[in-house]
Amino acid sequence: MKKQNIFTAGLLAVSLSNAYALPYGFYDARSVGMGNVSVATGGITTAAFSNPGMLSVNENDDKFALLLPAIGAQIIEDGNIIDLVDEFQTIGTPSTPEEIARQIEILNALDGDTLVAAIIPNAAFVYAGENITWGITLRANAVVSSKITDVSTVLPNPDAVTRNLGVAITEIGIPIGTDFSFAGIKVGVGVTSRYVQVNAIEYVEFLSVASFDDLKNRETQDLGSFTTFDAGITLNIIDTIRVGFVAKNLIEDAKTTSPTALEPNGSTINFDTQYRVGASFDGGFFTLAADMDLNERKPIGYENISQSFSVGAEFNAFSLAQLRVGYQSNMAEGATDPDLLSVGVGFWLGFNLDVALVAGDDSSYGAFVQTGFHF
C-alpha cells in the first residue's frame, strides 16, 4: 500500500475533521481569480477578511450582504515531493546496489523540500448603515505543511526525517468601518477585532516508517487563544483610482507545540504583524489591480517565508458575469515557491456564484468557490 497519503490525503483529512483558520491567505473567489489582490478591490462582504478599510465601499447601495459560504483548497508542492516520497517508500529496504543508489538520489533531491496544503472556508454577514458598516465573520481554515530534513545517506539504510505540522485556528471577527471626505478625497477606514483559537497536530518521524495510520491517531494539541485586530484605510484619489493599506495582527502572539523526541523544542507558530498595500483602477467594464506585502511573513509551518506580489484584472459584462485573470509571485529572499496563475468567473443568478482556479509549476494548484447574497 502506498504511503504518500501522509503528504496529501492524510493531512487534508485531519484538517477537514475540524473548523479552523489562517491568519493571512486567500479570502474569496474574486480575489483568488485576480491573483489574490484584495486590499483595494474588495467590497462590503469580503472587506472584513482582506481590508476593513473597504467596508464602506458599497457600489450597489445594499443594506445587507451575506457570504454563504466561501470555500477553497490549495496545494503548493516544492520539488515533486509526493512522487519521490512514494517511490522511496515503495523501494523499502534496498536489496540491490541500484535500489540503494536510487534511494540516495531521491533523498538528495528531497532534502529541504516542502509541501503545503490549505482548506479555506469562510462566512460573513455585513450590515451597511447610514454612517457605519458592521458585521460578523467566521473563518474555518486549516493549513498543513510537510518538510524533509536530516537526510542521511549512510549505508545500508539511507533515510531522512519527515516533519508534518497541521495548524488550525478558529476565528470570529467583528468588523466596523466608515468613510468621510478629506480635501476632496473619499477616505474609508475600518478595524476588525478578532478572537483566535489555535490548535495543532504535529507528526515527526523517519521517512522510511512514516504512515498515515500513525498520523490520524495523534491527538490535537490545544495551544490556547488570543485576541488581535486588523486596521485598514482606502483612498479614492479620483472616481476610478483607489489605493489601500492594511495592517493585520496588530497585537502579535506566538504559540508553541509540545516537544517530541525528534522535535525537542516543539514548533513555534508566529502571528506577527503583516503590512500590505494595494491599488486599483476601475474603468467600469474592466478593473486592474495590484497588491504587495511590505514585509516578509514567517511560515505557519514548514513552508517558505513569503512576501507576495500580485496583479489581476476583471472584465465585467453589465454586472451579470465577470471574467478574471491574475498572477502572483513570492518575492521573499530564498523562497522557492512557484509563480501562480489564476482564472475565475462570476455570475449573478439572483445570488452571486464565483469560481476561481489557481495553478503553478511543480503540481501546485488550488480552487475556490463561493456563493453570496446582497440586498
Secondary structure as GFF3:
##gff-version 3
##sequence-region A 1 375
A	DSSP	three_ten_helix	4	7	.	.	.	ID=ss1
A	DSSP	alpha_helix	9	16	.	.	.	ID=ss2
A	DSSP	alpha_helix	29	33	.	.	.	ID=ss3
A	DSSP	alpha_helix	47	50	.	.	.	ID=ss4
A	DSSP	three_ten_helix	52	54	.	.	.	ID=ss5
A	DSSP	beta_strand	64	77	.	.	.	ID=ss6
A	DSSP	alpha_helix	81	91	.	.	.	ID=ss7
A	DSSP	alpha_helix	97	110	.	.	.	ID=ss8
A	DSSP	beta_strand	114	128	.	.	.	ID=ss9
A	DSSP	beta_strand	133	139	.	.	.	ID=ss10
A	DSSP	beta_strand	142	152	.	.	.	ID=ss11
A	DSSP	beta_strand	159	182	.	.	.	ID=ss12
A	DSSP	beta_strand	185	206	.	.	.	ID=ss13
A	DSSP	alpha_helix	212	216	.	.	.	ID=ss14
A	DSSP	beta_strand	221	238	.	.	.	ID=ss15
A	DSSP	beta_strand	241	248	.	.	.	ID=ss16
A	DSSP	beta_strand	253	256	.	.	.	ID=ss17
A	DSSP	beta_strand	268	271	.	.	.	ID=ss18
A	DSSP	beta_strand	274	282	.	.	.	ID=ss19
A	DSSP	beta_strand	286	293	.	.	.	ID=ss20
A	DSSP	beta_strand	308	317	.	.	.	ID=ss21
A	DSSP	beta_strand	321	330	.	.	.	ID=ss22
A	DSSP	beta_strand	340	348	.	.	.	ID=ss23
A	DSSP	beta_strand	352	360	.	.	.	ID=ss24
A	DSSP	beta_strand	364	374	.	.	.	ID=ss25
###
